Amino acid sequence: MDEVRLVIGLNEFILVGVSLAFSGFFVFLARHLPRLCGVTTNLRAVQAMHSLPVPRVGGAAIFAALVLSSFFSPLSISSEYSQFILASSLLFVVGLAEDLGFGISPRNRLLAAVAASIAVMWLLGVWMPRVDIPGIDSLLSYWAIGVPVTLLITVGITNGFNLIDGVNGLASITAIVAAVTLGLIADQGGHTALVHLATMLSACIFGFFLLNYPFGLIFLGDAGAYILGFVLSWFGISILLVVPDASPWAILLTLFWPVADTVLAIFRRARRKTAAMKPDRLHVHQMVMRALEICFLGRKRRRLANPLSTLILAPFVIAPPIAGVIFWDQTNMAFMAVMVFVALFFSSYAIVPHLIRRFRRCAYPIDLSGKPAALMTVTDDAL
């Protein structure tokens, strides 16, 4: 047993080193190859949270380590895992093309995620087995129902990670926590092969994280965010396939933050009657960062406000996955936990902007227009 643990630890150490080395190389290379930073219009994008060009190819570092991990995977699932990595490479290539400034539309990136998931289902012959909702689980065995549900889940989570990738470290911390907690659920279910895959995924992400947080020397980019969401969504499905006692609601808890942010974005844009794929500056992490700037730091302290936003949000990102591990085989309790976190998430999002406005009125003098004089450039739409 000690030898096995040593081999596992060595594999993870190697993967951290590979991811870190590639990330560092891309940071160095970006000085001589501006293409790695995408196009300059990214700095003026509605959702941009940075002001200087930064390499957007962190996903390439993670994917390189992920490909290497296929050589370390347990023999019992080595073939299936390699086929999965092959299928995911389609999504990675499309995301990387966008990161390098080749202008892949949101629609085409969404289609790439759909195609990658279809490829996984075709190669491995599996899809979402159950959702623990009476009357639905029996229907999922039919491909006409199971395949669309699987596409909705995997593509939704894939896109969700792209939505939360707005401040340094947030998406990678979310992914590391999700991978670790999925591994813990697999361990409690007695499926050690998936535990190994989850820990190796965490190692692949951690090497990148060391250069992404706190100063944002390199970004995930679309390729990285999409790959993390895609791989984790399929890891969750894999657990449901091989661990009969695992609750789908517990798996949802491990990925709660990107799912909740996606649902909120859809609701917000539908309410405002804007296009579903149109970016905005109203995600939770953006609200927290502007709250820090408005209430405490000032607008010219973004390099500090950015990583602080992740630090503030980290406990809220980590709490649902912990609940998922605790209630991994208790569907009713896991469902109740999901409802509690949903209520907290949406109510907090609704309340915080009002608190910020009240702080502005109390802390800053009012000019003739009725807006705080020191912060007139901060629009009400941003809050």
Buried (B, 14 or more C-beta within 10 A) or exposed (E): EEEEEEEBEEBBEBBBEBBBBBBBBBBEEBEEEEBBBBBEEBBEEEBEBBEEBBBBBBBBBBBBBBBBBBEBBEEEBBEBBBBBBBBBBBBBBBBBBBBBBEEBEBEEBBBBBBBBBBBBBEBBEBBBBBBBEEEEBEEBEEEEBBBEBBBEBBBBBBBBBBBBBBBBBBBBBBBBBBBBBBBBBBBBBEBBBBBBBBBBBBBBBBBBBBBBBBEBBBBBBBBBBBBBBBBBBBBBBBBBBBBEEBBBBBBBBBBBBBBBBBBBBEEBBEEEEEEEEEBBBBBBBBBBBBBBBBBEBBEEEBBBBBBBBBBBBBEBBBBBBBBBBBBBBBBEBBBBBBEEBBEBBBEEBEEBBEEBBEBBEEEBEEEEEEBBEBBEEBEEEBB
